Amino acid sequence: MKRAIFLALAVGLSLGGLALASAATLAPQVHIADSKQLPTPLPYPYDEGANAGAAVDAAFARAKASGKRVLIDLGGNWCPDCRILAGVMGLAEVKPFLQDHYEIVSVDVGRFDRNLQIPQRFGVAKVTGVPWMIVAEPDGKVLASSYEVTDEHHTTPQSMIDWLAHWAK
């Protein structure tokens, strides 16, 4: 598991952290008193029955019309980090920011045995961890592809949002 993320949320956060210095867009500041305030959509942030290919195609169609980038969130309902990230992305101070900058699509990859054609479509031979985020331009050019959004360097809600803000237009 992603060690410190649970500890940081359990201890309680009142973040006034700085956005990444290299971020093109300033991230909203997240203020969470404790993990009980995190509106994580438990237990199922990923629609296991969705047509992932159609959902991704629809996100790219919306991105072409809006000029926004596409954010593909690959994860599984079993994954605590995926559920935490979904909760952070749903925060009142974060959700409008993400909606202003991204066309977002969540894709259930099960236990690395479902919808794997989606990451492969964007050059990911093997998803080695989730949540795996793919950030792409409306034309399909991939700008970022990794699970670092919740790695050891991104263990707080603010650092996760800073990572997403770095790739925002």
Secondary structure, 3 states (H helix, E strand, C coil): CCHHHHHHHHHCCCCCCCCCCCCCCCCCCCCCCCHHHCCCCCCCCCCCCCCHHHHHHHHHHHHHHHCCEEEEEEECCCCHHHHHHHHHHCCCCCHHHHHHHEEEEEEECCCCCCCCHHHHHCCCCCCCCCCEEEEECCCCCEEEEECHHHCCCCCCHHHHHHHHHHHCC
